[in-house]
Amino acid sequence: MTSTRTITVSGMSCAHCEETVEDALLAVSGVESAEADRESESATVEGDTDVSDLVAAVDDAGYDASS
């Protein structure tokens, strides 16, 4: 079942940061789309995946994430 999840992401300061976070999220199995927004310090993800996998992917990319 596809769902939309929003996670908090801190540490993004530019468009490249947003792209890095989006790429990290898109690499997670089950993710269909991802959009990061540095101004709201969040990322919205559509797909069938566990939120802990999303947080781990963003953390691995060098940013701080929480659900």
CHARMM internal coordinates of N, CA and C (Angstrom, degrees):
IC EDIT
DIST 1 N 1 CA 1.4396
DIST 1 CA 1 C 1.5281
ANGL 1 N 1 CA 1 C 108.96
DIST 1 C 2 N 1.3076
ANGL 1 CA 1 C 2 N 116.04
DIHE 1 N 1 CA 1 C 2 N 127.53
DIST 2 N 2 CA 1.4585
ANGL 1 C 2 N 2 CA 121.04
DIHE 1 CA 1 C 2 N 2 CA 179.93
DIST 2 CA 2 C 1.5185
ANGL 2 N 2 CA 2 C 109.78
DIHE 1 C 2 N 2 CA 2 C -81.60
DIST 2 C 3 N 1.3124
ANGL 2 CA 2 C 3 N 115.63
DIHE 2 N 2 CA 2 C 3 N 134.68
DIST 3 N 3 CA 1.4610
ANGL 2 C 3 N 3 CA 120.41
DIHE 2 CA 2 C 3 N 3 CA 178.01
DIST 3 CA 3 C 1.5222
ANGL 3 N 3 CA 3 C 109.12
DIHE 2 C 3 N 3 CA 3 C -137.56
DIST 3 C 4 N 1.3162
ANGL 3 CA 3 C 4 N 115.44
DIHE 3 N 3 CA 3 C 4 N 164.99
DIST 4 N 4 CA 1.4566
ANGL 3 C 4 N 4 CA 121.70
DIHE 3 CA 3 C 4 N 4 CA 177.15
DIST 4 CA 4 C 1.5184
ANGL 4 N 4 CA 4 C 108.13
DIHE 3 C 4 N 4 CA 4 C -109.94
DIST 4 C 5 N 1.3291
ANGL 4 CA 4 C 5 N 114.93
DIHE 4 N 4 CA 4 C 5 N 129.42
DIST 5 N 5 CA 1.4580
ANGL 4 C 5 N 5 CA 120.69
DIHE 4 CA 4 C 5 N 5 CA 179.24
DIST 5 CA 5 C 1.5148
ANGL 5 N 5 CA 5 C 108.48
DIHE 4 C 5 N 5 CA 5 C -126.76
DIST 5 C 6 N 1.3215
ANGL 5 CA 5 C 6 N 115.67
DIHE 5 N 5 CA 5 C 6 N 145.81
DIST 6 N 6 CA 1.4593
ANGL 5 C 6 N 6 CA 121.24
DIHE 5 CA 5 C 6 N 6 CA 174.53
DIST 6 CA 6 C 1.5199
ANGL 6 N 6 CA 6 C 107.86
DIHE 5 C 6 N 6 CA 6 C -120.73
DIST 6 C 7 N 1.3210
ANGL 6 CA 6 C 7 N 115.17
DIHE 6 N 6 CA 6 C 7 N 129.56
DIST 7 N 7 CA 1.4560
ANGL 6 C 7 N 7 CA 120.32
DIHE 6 CA 6 C 7 N 7 CA 176.79
DIST 7 CA 7 C 1.5262
ANGL 7 N 7 CA 7 C 108.96
DIHE 6 C 7 N 7 CA 7 C -118.80
DIST 7 C 8 N 1.3099
ANGL 7 CA 7 C 8 N 115.92
DIHE 7 N 7 CA 7 C 8 N 155.77
DIST 8 N 8 CA 1.4620
ANGL 7 C 8 N 8 CA 121.96
DIHE 7 CA 7 C 8 N 8 CA 177.07
DIST 8 CA 8 C 1.5219
ANGL 8 N 8 CA 8 C 108.52
DIHE 7 C 8 N 8 CA 8 C -87.25
DIST 8 C 9 N 1.3317
ANGL 8 CA 8 C 9 N 115.55
DIHE 8 N 8 CA 8 C 9 N 132.51
DIST 9 N 9 CA 1.4665
ANGL 8 C 9 N 9 CA 120.90
DIHE 8 CA 8 C 9 N 9 CA 179.02
DIST 9 CA 9 C 1.5240
ANGL 9 N 9 CA 9 C 108.18
DIHE 8 C 9 N 9 CA 9 C -131.50
DIST 9 C 10 N 1.3128
ANGL 9 CA 9 C 10 N 116.95
DIHE 9 N 9 CA 9 C 10 N 119.59
DIST 10 N 10 CA 1.4610
ANGL 9 C 10 N 10 CA 119.86
DIHE 9 CA 9 C 10 N 10 CA 176.70
DIST 10 CA 10 C 1.5228
ANGL 10 N 10 CA 10 C 109.59
DIHE 9 C 10 N 10 CA 10 C -110.54
DIST 10 C 11 N 1.3220
ANGL 10 CA 10 C 11 N 114.64
DIHE 10 N 10 CA 10 C 11 N 154.24
DIST 11 N 11 CA 1.4592
ANGL 10 C 11 N 11 CA 120.25
DIHE 10 CA 10 C 11 N 11 CA 178.28
DIST 11 CA 11 C 1.5162
ANGL 11 N 11 CA 11 C 114.25
DIHE 10 C 11 N 11 CA 11 C 105.37
DIST 11 C 12 N 1.3310
ANGL 11 CA 11 C 12 N 118.56
DIHE 11 N 11 CA 11 C 12 N -5.18
DIST 12 N 12 CA 1.4606
ANGL 11 C 12 N 12 CA 120.62
DIHE 11 CA 11 C 12 N 12 CA 178.07
DIST 12 CA 12 C 1.5358
ANGL 12 N 12 CA 12 C 108.46
DIHE 11 C 12 N 12 CA 12 C -81.65
DIST 12 C 13 N 1.3313
ANGL 12 CA 12 C 13 N 116.82
DIHE 12 N 12 CA 12 C 13 N 129.72
DIST 13 N 13 CA 1.4594
ANGL 12 C 13 N 13 CA 119.68
DIHE 12 CA 12 C 13 N 13 CA -178.04
DIST 13 CA 13 C 1.5303
ANGL 13 N 13 CA 13 C 113.66
DIHE 12 C 13 N 13 CA 13 C -125.67
DIST 13 C 14 N 1.3483
ANGL 13 CA 13 C 14 N 117.59
DIHE 13 N 13 CA 13 C 14 N -5.82
DIST 14 N 14 CA 1.4626
ANGL 13 C 14 N 14 CA 119.55
DIHE 13 CA 13 C 14 N 14 CA -177.22
DIST 14 CA 14 C 1.5244
ANGL 14 N 14 CA 14 C 109.78
DIHE 13 C 14 N 14 CA 14 C -154.59
DIST 14 C 15 N 1.3208
ANGL 14 CA 14 C 15 N 115.74
DIHE 14 N 14 CA 14 C 15 N 175.41
DIST 15 N 15 CA 1.4670
ANGL 14 C 15 N 15 CA 120.99
DIHE 14 CA 14 C 15 N 15 CA 179.82
DIST 15 CA 15 C 1.5306
ANGL 15 N 15 CA 15 C 111.36
DIHE 14 C 15 N 15 CA 15 C -62.05
DIST 15 C 16 N 1.3222
ANGL 15 CA 15 C 16 N 116.84
DIHE 15 N 15 CA 15 C 16 N -35.23
DIST 16 N 16 CA 1.4676
ANGL 15 C 16 N 16 CA 119.75
DIHE 15 CA 15 C 16 N 16 CA 178.63
DIST 16 CA 16 C 1.5284
ANGL 16 N 16 CA 16 C 110.72
DIHE 15 C 16 N 16 CA 16 C -63.64
DIST 16 C 17 N 1.3237
ANGL 16 CA 16 C 17 N 116.37
DIHE 16 N 16 CA 16 C 17 N -37.88
DIST 17 N 17 CA 1.4694
ANGL 16 C 17 N 17 CA 120.14
DIHE 16 CA 16 C 17 N 17 CA 176.81
DIST 17 CA 17 C 1.5278
ANGL 17 N 17 CA 17 C 109.99
DIHE 16 C 17 N 17 CA 17 C -61.12
DIST 17 C 18 N 1.3213
ANGL 17 CA 17 C 18 N 116.54
DIHE 17 N 17 CA 17 C 18 N -44.50
DIST 18 N 18 CA 1.4631
ANGL 17 C 18 N 18 CA 120.39
DIHE 17 CA 17 C 18 N 18 CA 178.74
DIST 18 CA 18 C 1.5277
ANGL 18 N 18 CA 18 C 110.62
DIHE 17 C 18 N 18 CA 18 C -59.53
DIST 18 C 19 N 1.3296
ANGL 18 CA 18 C 19 N 116.38
DIHE 18 N 18 CA 18 C 19 N -44.04
DIST 19 N 19 CA 1.4700
ANGL 18 C 19 N 19 CA 120.23
DIHE 18 CA 18 C 19 N 19 CA 178.92
DIST 19 CA 19 C 1.5224
ANGL 19 N 19 CA 19 C 111.53
DIHE 18 C 19 N 19 CA 19 C -62.14
DIST 19 C 20 N 1.3155
ANGL 19 CA 19 C 20 N 116.48
DIHE 19 N 19 CA 19 C 20 N -40.87
DIST 20 N 20 CA 1.4678
ANGL 19 C 20 N 20 CA 120.78
DIHE 19 CA 19 C 20 N 20 CA 179.72
DIST 20 CA 20 C 1.5239
ANGL 20 N 20 CA 20 C 110.54
DIHE 19 C 20 N 20 CA 20 C -62.04
DIST 20 C 21 N 1.3284
ANGL 20 CA 20 C 21 N 117.25
DIHE 20 N 20 CA 20 C 21 N -44.58
DIST 21 N 21 CA 1.4584
ANGL 20 C 21 N 21 CA 121.61
DIHE 20 CA 20 C 21 N 21 CA 178.98
DIST 21 CA 21 C 1.5294
ANGL 21 N 21 CA 21 C 109.94
DIHE 20 C 21 N 21 CA 21 C -65.09
DIST 21 C 22 N 1.3314
ANGL 21 CA 21 C 22 N 117.50
DIHE 21 N 21 CA 21 C 22 N -44.24
DIST 22 N 22 CA 1.4652
ANGL 21 C 22 N 22 CA 120.74
DIHE 21 CA 21 C 22 N 22 CA 179.26
DIST 22 CA 22 C 1.5233
ANGL 22 N 22 CA 22 C 110.91
DIHE 21 C 22 N 22 CA 22 C -61.13
DIST 22 C 23 N 1.3307
ANGL 22 CA 22 C 23 N 117.46
DIHE 22 N 22 CA 22 C 23 N -44.42
DIST 23 N 23 CA 1.4655
ANGL 22 C 23 N 23 CA 120.95
DIHE 22 CA 22 C 23 N 23 CA 178.78
DIST 23 CA 23 C 1.5241
ANGL 23 N 23 CA 23 C 111.25
DIHE 22 C 23 N 23 CA 23 C -61.41
DIST 23 C 24 N 1.3286
ANGL 23 CA 23 C 24 N 116.66
DIHE 23 N 23 CA 23 C 24 N -40.92
DIST 24 N 24 CA 1.4642
ANGL 23 C 24 N 24 CA 120.52
DIHE 23 CA 23 C 24 N 24 CA 179.26
DIST 24 CA 24 C 1.5298
ANGL 24 N 24 CA 24 C 110.11
DIHE 23 C 24 N 24 CA 24 C -63.36
DIST 24 C 25 N 1.3131
ANGL 24 CA 24 C 25 N 117.07
DIHE 24 N 24 CA 24 C 25 N -41.75
DIST 25 N 25 CA 1.4641
ANGL 24 C 25 N 25 CA 120.72
DIHE 24 CA 24 C 25 N 25 CA -179.29
DIST 25 CA 25 C 1.5248
ANGL 25 N 25 CA 25 C 111.21
DIHE 24 C 25 N 25 CA 25 C -69.82
DIST 25 C 26 N 1.3203
ANGL 25 CA 25 C 26 N 116.85
DIHE 25 N 25 CA 25 C 26 N -40.19
DIST 26 N 26 CA 1.4678
ANGL 25 C 26 N 26 CA 120.14
DIHE 25 CA 25 C 26 N 26 CA -179.98
DIST 26 CA 26 C 1.5265
ANGL 26 N 26 CA 26 C 112.29
DIHE 25 C 26 N 26 CA 26 C -65.60
DIST 26 C 27 N 1.3207
ANGL 26 CA 26 C 27 N 116.57
DIHE 26 N 26 CA 26 C 27 N -21.43
DIST 27 N 27 CA 1.4670
ANGL 26 C 27 N 27 CA 120.77
DIHE 26 CA 26 C 27 N 27 CA 178.65
DIST 27 CA 27 C 1.5297
ANGL 27 N 27 CA 27 C 112.43
DIHE 26 C 27 N 27 CA 27 C -77.48
DIST 27 C 28 N 1.3320
ANGL 27 CA 27 C 28 N 117.12
DIHE 27 N 27 CA 27 C 28 N -12.39
DIST 28 N 28 CA 1.4619
ANGL 27 C 28 N 28 CA 121.02
DIHE 27 CA 27 C 28 N 28 CA 179.79
DIST 28 CA 28 C 1.5246
ANGL 28 N 28 CA 28 C 109.14
DIHE 27 C 28 N 28 CA 28 C -77.78
DIST 28 C 29 N 1.3117
ANGL 28 CA 28 C 29 N 115.84
DIHE 28 N 28 CA 28 C 29 N 131.56
DIST 29 N 29 CA 1.4602
ANGL 28 C 29 N 29 CA 121.28
DIHE 28 CA 28 C 29 N 29 CA 179.90
DIST 29 CA 29 C 1.5284
ANGL 29 N 29 CA 29 C 110.83
DIHE 28 C 29 N 29 CA 29 C -57.46
DIST 29 C 30 N 1.3282
ANGL 29 CA 29 C 30 N 116.52
DIHE 29 N 29 CA 29 C 30 N 130.40
DIST 30 N 30 CA 1.4500
ANGL 29 C 30 N 30 CA 121.86
DIHE 29 CA 29 C 30 N 30 CA 177.63
DIST 30 CA 30 C 1.5162
ANGL 30 N 30 CA 30 C 114.50
DIHE 29 C 30 N 30 CA 30 C 97.60
DIST 30 C 31 N 1.3324
ANGL 30 CA 30 C 31 N 117.41
DIHE 30 N 30 CA 30 C 31 N -12.94
DIST 31 N 31 CA 1.4650
ANGL 30 C 31 N 31 CA 120.55
DIHE 30 CA 30 C 31 N 31 CA 179.92
DIST 31 CA 31 C 1.5208
ANGL 31 N 31 CA 31 C 109.23
DIHE 30 C 31 N 31 CA 31 C -78.91
DIST 31 C 32 N 1.3298
ANGL 31 CA 31 C 32 N 115.92
DIHE 31 N 31 CA 31 C 32 N 128.22
DIST 32 N 32 CA 1.4631
ANGL 31 C 32 N 32 CA 121.83
DIHE 31 CA 31 C 32 N 32 CA 179.80
DIST 32 CA 32 C 1.5226
ANGL 32 N 32 CA 32 C 111.64
DIHE 31 C 32 N 32 CA 32 C -97.85
DIST 32 C 33 N 1.3358
ANGL 32 CA 32 C 33 N 117.04
DIHE 32 N 32 CA 32 C 33 N -36.11
DIST 33 N 33 CA 1.4579
ANGL 32 C 33 N 33 CA 120.96
DIHE 32 CA 32 C 33 N 33 CA 177.46
DIST 33 CA 33 C 1.5186
ANGL 33 N 33 CA 33 C 109.28
DIHE 32 C 33 N 33 CA 33 C -154.01
DIST 33 C 34 N 1.3303
ANGL 33 CA 33 C 34 N 115.16
DIHE 33 N 33 CA 33 C 34 N 155.20
DIST 34 N 34 CA 1.4636
ANGL 33 C 34 N 34 CA 120.90
DIHE 33 CA 33 C 34 N 34 CA 179.73
DIST 34 CA 34 C 1.5182
ANGL 34 N 34 CA 34 C 108.93
DIHE 33 C 34 N 34 CA 34 C -147.91
DIST 34 C 35 N 1.3253
ANGL 34 CA 34 C 35 N 115.62
DIHE 34 N 34 CA 34 C 35 N 137.95
DIST 35 N 35 CA 1.4549
ANGL 34 C 35 N 35 CA 120.94
DIHE 34 CA 34 C 35 N 35 CA 177.69
DIST 35 CA 35 C 1.5216
ANGL 35 N 35 CA 35 C 108.89
DIHE 34 C 35 N 35 CA 35 C -137.53
DIST 35 C 36 N 1.3306
ANGL 35 CA 35 C 36 N 115.61
DIHE 35 N 35 CA 35 C 36 N 120.02
DIST 36 N 36 CA 1.4610
ANGL 35 C 36 N 36 CA 121.46
DIHE 35 CA 35 C 36 N 36 CA 179.03
DIST 36 CA 36 C 1.5236
ANGL 36 N 36 CA 36 C 109.38
DIHE 35 C 36 N 36 CA 36 C -100.71
DIST 36 C 37 N 1.3269
ANGL 36 CA 36 C 37 N 116.20
DIHE 36 N 36 CA 36 C 37 N 145.89
DIST 37 N 37 CA 1.4623
ANGL 36 C 37 N 37 CA 122.14
DIHE 36 CA 36 C 37 N 37 CA 179.75
DIST 37 CA 37 C 1.5167
ANGL 37 N 37 CA 37 C 108.92
DIHE 36 C 37 N 37 CA 37 C -135.82
DIST 37 C 38 N 1.3275
ANGL 37 CA 37 C 38 N 116.32
DIHE 37 N 37 CA 37 C 38 N 107.64
DIST 38 N 38 CA 1.4710
ANGL 37 C 38 N 38 CA 120.67
DIHE 37 CA 37 C 38 N 38 CA -176.50
DIST 38 CA 38 C 1.5195
ANGL 38 N 38 CA 38 C 112.04
DIHE 37 C 38 N 38 CA 38 C -66.20
DIST 38 C 39 N 1.3417
ANGL 38 CA 38 C 39 N 117.63
DIHE 38 N 38 CA 38 C 39 N -31.46
DIST 39 N 39 CA 1.4637
ANGL 38 C 39 N 39 CA 119.76
DIHE 38 CA 38 C 39 N 39 CA -177.90
DIST 39 CA 39 C 1.5281
ANGL 39 N 39 CA 39 C 112.11
DIHE 38 C 39 N 39 CA 39 C -68.37
DIST 39 C 40 N 1.3258
ANGL 39 CA 39 C 40 N 116.77
DIHE 39 N 39 CA 39 C 40 N -38.02
DIST 40 N 40 CA 1.4663
ANGL 39 C 40 N 40 CA 119.38
DIHE 39 CA 39 C 40 N 40 CA 178.54
DIST 40 CA 40 C 1.5254
ANGL 40 N 40 CA 40 C 111.87
DIHE 39 C 40 N 40 CA 40 C -93.27
DIST 40 C 41 N 1.3440
ANGL 40 CA 40 C 41 N 116.21
DIHE 40 N 40 CA 40 C 41 N -0.86
DIST 41 N 41 CA 1.4688
ANGL 40 C 41 N 41 CA 122.48
DIHE 40 CA 40 C 41 N 41 CA -178.25
DIST 41 CA 41 C 1.5225
ANGL 41 N 41 CA 41 C 111.41
DIHE 40 C 41 N 41 CA 41 C 51.42
DIST 41 C 42 N 1.3527
ANGL 41 CA 41 C 42 N 114.74
DIHE 41 N 41 CA 41 C 42 N 51.11
DIST 42 N 42 CA 1.4549
ANGL 41 C 42 N 42 CA 119.02
DIHE 41 CA 41 C 42 N 42 CA -178.99
DIST 42 CA 42 C 1.5194
ANGL 42 N 42 CA 42 C 110.65
DIHE 41 C 42 N 42 CA 42 C -147.40
DIST 42 C 43 N 1.3139
ANGL 42 CA 42 C 43 N 114.04
DIHE 42 N 42 CA 42 C 43 N 167.27
DIST 43 N 43 CA 1.4599
ANGL 42 C 43 N 43 CA 121.82
DIHE 42 CA 42 C 43 N 43 CA 172.89
DIST 43 CA 43 C 1.5223
ANGL 43 N 43 CA 43 C 107.50
DIHE 42 C 43 N 43 CA 43 C -138.99
DIST 43 C 44 N 1.3155
ANGL 43 CA 43 C 44 N 115.40
DIHE 43 N 43 CA 43 C 44 N 135.05
DIST 44 N 44 CA 1.4580
ANGL 43 C 44 N 44 CA 121.41
DIHE 43 CA 43 C 44 N 44 CA 178.10
DIST 44 CA 44 C 1.5206
ANGL 44 N 44 CA 44 C 108.42
DIHE 43 C 44 N 44 CA 44 C -109.25
DIST 44 C 45 N 1.3243
ANGL 44 CA 44 C 45 N 115.00
DIHE 44 N 44 CA 44 C 45 N 130.40
DIST 45 N 45 CA 1.4642
ANGL 44 C 45 N 45 CA 121.20
DIHE 44 CA 44 C 45 N 45 CA -174.22
DIST 45 CA 45 C 1.5220
ANGL 45 N 45 CA 45 C 109.30
DIHE 44 C 45 N 45 CA 45 C -126.95
DIST 45 C 46 N 1.3297
ANGL 45 CA 45 C 46 N 115.75
DIHE 45 N 45 CA 45 C 46 N 135.37
DIST 46 N 46 CA 1.4529
ANGL 45 C 46 N 46 CA 120.94
DIHE 45 CA 45 C 46 N 46 CA 173.09
DIST 46 CA 46 C 1.5185
ANGL 46 N 46 CA 46 C 108.05
DIHE 45 C 46 N 46 CA 46 C -112.25
DIST 46 C 47 N 1.3228
ANGL 46 CA 46 C 47 N 115.52
DIHE 46 N 46 CA 46 C 47 N 136.37
DIST 47 N 47 CA 1.4460
ANGL 46 C 47 N 47 CA 119.70
DIHE 46 CA 46 C 47 N 47 CA 178.31
DIST 47 CA 47 C 1.5101
ANGL 47 N 47 CA 47 C 111.75
DIHE 46 C 47 N 47 CA 47 C 151.43
DIST 47 C 48 N 1.3072
ANGL 47 CA 47 C 48 N 114.40
DIHE 47 N 47 CA 47 C 48 N -174.54
DIST 48 N 48 CA 1.4576
ANGL 47 C 48 N 48 CA 121.75
DIHE 47 CA 47 C 48 N 48 CA -179.42
DIST 48 CA 48 C 1.5212
ANGL 48 N 48 CA 48 C 107.66
DIHE 47 C 48 N 48 CA 48 C -114.16
DIST 48 C 49 N 1.3177
ANGL 48 CA 48 C 49 N 115.60
DIHE 48 N 48 CA 48 C 49 N 90.72
DIST 49 N 49 CA 1.4612
ANGL 48 C 49 N 49 CA 120.70
DIHE 48 CA 48 C 49 N 49 CA -178.06
DIST 49 CA 49 C 1.5229
ANGL 49 N 49 CA 49 C 109.73
DIHE 48 C 49 N 49 CA 49 C -153.54
DIST 49 C 50 N 1.3018
ANGL 49 CA 49 C 50 N 115.64
DIHE 49 N 49 CA 49 C 50 N 162.41
DIST 50 N 50 CA 1.4596
ANGL 49 C 50 N 50 CA 121.28
DIHE 49 CA 49 C 50 N 50 CA 179.81
DIST 50 CA 50 C 1.5289
ANGL 50 N 50 CA 50 C 109.32
DIHE 49 C 50 N 50 CA 50 C -84.50
DIST 50 C 51 N 1.3080
ANGL 50 CA 50 C 51 N 116.56
DIHE 50 N 50 CA 50 C 51 N 136.67
DIST 51 N 51 CA 1.4675
ANGL 50 C 51 N 51 CA 121.06
DIHE 50 CA 50 C 51 N 51 CA -177.64
DIST 51 CA 51 C 1.5269
ANGL 51 N 51 CA 51 C 111.66
DIHE 50 C 51 N 51 CA 51 C -60.60
DIST 51 C 52 N 1.3166
ANGL 51 CA 51 C 52 N 118.21
DIHE 51 N 51 CA 51 C 52 N -30.56
DIST 52 N 52 CA 1.4689
ANGL 51 C 52 N 52 CA 119.65
DIHE 51 CA 51 C 52 N 52 CA 178.56
DIST 52 CA 52 C 1.5290
ANGL 52 N 52 CA 52 C 111.28
DIHE 51 C 52 N 52 CA 52 C -65.19
DIST 52 C 53 N 1.3330
ANGL 52 CA 52 C 53 N 117.43
DIHE 52 N 52 CA 52 C 53 N -31.27
DIST 53 N 53 CA 1.4678
ANGL 52 C 53 N 53 CA 120.67
DIHE 52 CA 52 C 53 N 53 CA 176.17
DIST 53 CA 53 C 1.5258
ANGL 53 N 53 CA 53 C 110.91
DIHE 52 C 53 N 53 CA 53 C -68.37
DIST 53 C 54 N 1.3325
ANGL 53 CA 53 C 54 N 116.17
DIHE 53 N 53 CA 53 C 54 N -36.49
DIST 54 N 54 CA 1.4641
ANGL 53 C 54 N 54 CA 120.56
DIHE 53 CA 53 C 54 N 54 CA 178.35
DIST 54 CA 54 C 1.5231
ANGL 54 N 54 CA 54 C 110.59
DIHE 53 C 54 N 54 CA 54 C -66.07
DIST 54 C 55 N 1.3245
ANGL 54 CA 54 C 55 N 115.99
DIHE 54 N 54 CA 54 C 55 N -46.58
DIST 55 N 55 CA 1.4707
ANGL 54 C 55 N 55 CA 121.04
DIHE 54 CA 54 C 55 N 55 CA 179.56
DIST 55 CA 55 C 1.5230
ANGL 55 N 55 CA 55 C 109.93
DIHE 54 C 55 N 55 CA 55 C -60.84
DIST 55 C 56 N 1.3110
ANGL 55 CA 55 C 56 N 117.46
DIHE 55 N 55 CA 55 C 56 N -43.79
DIST 56 N 56 CA 1.4662
ANGL 55 C 56 N 56 CA 121.48
DIHE 55 CA 55 C 56 N 56 CA -179.41
DIST 56 CA 56 C 1.5261
ANGL 56 N 56 CA 56 C 111.16
DIHE 55 C 56 N 56 CA 56 C -63.14
DIST 56 C 57 N 1.3208
ANGL 56 CA 56 C 57 N 117.41
DIHE 56 N 56 CA 56 C 57 N -40.18
DIST 57 N 57 CA 1.4692
ANGL 56 C 57 N 57 CA 120.92
DIHE 56 CA 56 C 57 N 57 CA -179.67
DIST 57 CA 57 C 1.5261
ANGL 57 N 57 CA 57 C 110.99
DIHE 56 C 57 N 57 CA 57 C -64.12
DIST 57 C 58 N 1.3222
ANGL 57 CA 57 C 58 N 116.81
DIHE 57 N 57 CA 57 C 58 N -42.48
DIST 58 N 58 CA 1.4689
ANGL 57 C 58 N 58 CA 120.86
DIHE 57 CA 57 C 58 N 58 CA 179.27
DIST 58 CA 58 C 1.5258
ANGL 58 N 58 CA 58 C 110.06
DIHE 57 C 58 N 58 CA 58 C -68.30
DIST 58 C 59 N 1.3126
ANGL 58 CA 58 C 59 N 117.29
DIHE 58 N 58 CA 58 C 59 N -41.94
DIST 59 N 59 CA 1.4674
ANGL 58 C 59 N 59 CA 120.97
DIHE 58 CA 58 C 59 N 59 CA 177.13
DIST 59 CA 59 C 1.5279
ANGL 59 N 59 CA 59 C 110.23
DIHE 58 C 59 N 59 CA 59 C -59.64
DIST 59 C 60 N 1.3334
ANGL 59 CA 59 C 60 N 116.57
DIHE 59 N 59 CA 59 C 60 N -43.80
DIST 60 N 60 CA 1.4669
ANGL 59 C 60 N 60 CA 121.21
DIHE 59 CA 59 C 60 N 60 CA 179.26
DIST 60 CA 60 C 1.5292
ANGL 60 N 60 CA 60 C 112.19
DIHE 59 C 60 N 60 CA 60 C -63.11
DIST 60 C 61 N 1.3394
ANGL 60 CA 60 C 61 N 116.48
DIHE 60 N 60 CA 60 C 61 N -27.63
DIST 61 N 61 CA 1.4676
ANGL 60 C 61 N 61 CA 121.22
DIHE 60 CA 60 C 61 N 61 CA 179.21
DIST 61 CA 61 C 1.5300
ANGL 61 N 61 CA 61 C 112.30
DIHE 60 C 61 N 61 CA 61 C -80.58
DIST 61 C 62 N 1.3428
ANGL 61 CA 61 C 62 N 116.58
DIHE 61 N 61 CA 61 C 62 N -5.01
DIST 62 N 62 CA 1.4472
ANGL 61 C 62 N 62 CA 120.30
DIHE 61 CA 61 C 62 N 62 CA 174.90
DIST 62 CA 62 C 1.5175
ANGL 62 N 62 CA 62 C 115.75
DIHE 61 C 62 N 62 CA 62 C 102.01
DIST 62 C 63 N 1.3265
ANGL 62 CA 62 C 63 N 116.67
DIHE 62 N 62 CA 62 C 63 N 13.48
DIST 63 N 63 CA 1.4604
ANGL 62 C 63 N 63 CA 120.73
DIHE 62 CA 62 C 63 N 63 CA 179.36
DIST 63 CA 63 C 1.5302
ANGL 63 N 63 CA 63 C 108.87
DIHE 62 C 63 N 63 CA 63 C -119.53
DIST 63 C 64 N 1.3112
ANGL 63 CA 63 C 64 N 117.06
DIHE 63 N 63 CA 63 C 64 N 161.47
DIST 64 N 64 CA 1.4485
ANGL 63 C 64 N 64 CA 121.42
DIHE 63 CA 63 C 64 N 64 CA 179.83
DIST 64 CA 64 C 1.5160
ANGL 64 N 64 CA 64 C 109.36
DIHE 63 C 64 N 64 CA 64 C -95.19
DIST 64 C 65 N 1.3263
ANGL 64 CA 64 C 65 N 117.00
DIHE 64 N 64 CA 64 C 65 N 124.32
DIST 65 N 65 CA 1.4644
ANGL 64 C 65 N 65 CA 121.41
DIHE 64 CA 64 C 65 N 65 CA -178.22
DIST 65 CA 65 C 1.5174
ANGL 65 N 65 CA 65 C 110.49
DIHE 64 C 65 N 65 CA 65 C -128.14
DIST 65 C 66 N 1.3257
ANGL 65 CA 65 C 66 N 115.00
DIHE 65 N 65 CA 65 C 66 N 151.38
DIST 66 N 66 CA 1.4576
ANGL 65 C 66 N 66 CA 121.62
DIHE 65 CA 65 C 66 N 66 CA 173.82
DIST 66 CA 66 C 1.5078
ANGL 66 N 66 CA 66 C 108.29
DIHE 65 C 66 N 66 CA 66 C -151.26
DIST 66 C 67 N 1.3258
ANGL 66 CA 66 C 67 N 114.72
DIHE 66 N 66 CA 66 C 67 N 158.05
DIST 67 N 67 CA 1.4573
ANGL 66 C 67 N 67 CA 118.92
DIHE 66 CA 66 C 67 N 67 CA -178.65
DIST 67 CA 67 C 1.5113
ANGL 67 N 67 CA 67 C 111.56
DIHE 66 C 67 N 67 CA 67 C -91.91
END
COOR INIT
IC SEED 1 N 1 CA 1 C
IC BUILD
